[in-house]
Amino acid sequence: MSTAITAPVDRLLYKPEEVAEALAIGRSTVYELMAEGALQYIKLGRMRRIRRTDLEAYVDNLAPLPN
């Protein structure tokens, strides 16, 4: 008997809760970032989802604090 090992799915859309976990911030902070336009999202019916590319763009645009 053989078992196939499947690779994890490379996700394109993330729930705000998943983004919060990935960024190690609170869920409400993610919603605040979405509301102020700092983190782009799409609406699918009543759901909000963040594209992987938008999440990466947000992180790339974060500026480090000066020492």
N, C-alpha and C positions, 0 to 999 in steps of 0.2 A: 504494500500500500504506500503510495507516495502522496506527500502533501506539498502543494504549491505555496511558495512564499510570495505574497503580493507586496508590492511597494506601496508606501503611503500615498494617498491622493494629494497632488499638488493643488491646494485650494486656491480659488480665484476670488471668493467672497468670504468675508468674516463677519460674525455677529459682533456687536459692540462688546459683549462680555468676553469674547475671545481676543479682541484687540486689547482690552484692559489687561487680560492675563499676559499677553505677549509683551506689552509695554511695562508691566509691573506697576500699573496705576489703577485707580478705582474706576468702576463702571460709570459713576456719575461724572467723573472727569472726562471720560470719552464722550459722553453725551454733551458736555459743555463745549468741548473742542469742536464737535460736529455743529452745535448751534451757532458758535461764533465764526464758523467757516474755516477754521484752522485745519480741520480734518474733513476731507470730502467724503461724501457717502451717496448711495443711491437708495431710492425707495422702491420696494416691491410690494405693492398693496400697502399694508400697514407696517411691514417690516423695513428696518433700515439695515443696510449691509455696506461694509467698507471693502472696496477693491484692494487686492494685494498691492497693486501699483500705487494707489493713493496712500496706503499705509507706509510703503517704502518712501514715497515722496515726502510725507510728513516727517519721518525720521531723518531723512537726508537733509531737510531744511532746519533741523534743530541746531541752534548755535551753542557752542560750549560757553560756559561762563568764564569771564576773564579771571586770572589768578589774582 
